Amino acid sequence: MSHPIVHAEIRSSDPDATRAFFGELFGWTYPTEGAFPGYTFVETGVPGALYTAISPLQGDDDLVTFFVGVEDIAASVADATRLGGRVIQDPVEVPGVSFALIADPLGHVVGLAQQL
């Protein structure tokens, strides 16, 4: 079974400043608002580029991460903890997807995403 990287995200304590910085640096634009206020999708100008977003914090710390596609998010979270990892953010459902954040035993944070 394959597990592709399906999404990247920058979670920021100041998403407007983050958008302005990367917009100026890379020419990114932000044409659509996402699942909640302040959450925007990134238009990189490259057709078919990785689905990417900038959002407000969804926890205590700023974070840059990617999300791996899984078929069963609950099983993947359980496997991560069984292997010595920990749950950073329990699974959350938004329209079309359930997502969670886990960390490996060294603390590297990775997202999990299951299409609904």
Secondary structure, DSSP 8 states (H G I E B T S, - for coil): ----EEEEEEEESSHHHHHHHHHHHH--B---B-SSTT-EE-B-SSTT---EEEEE-SSSS-EEEEEEE-S-HHHHHHHHHHTT-EEEEEEEEETTEEEEEEE-TT--EEEEEEE-
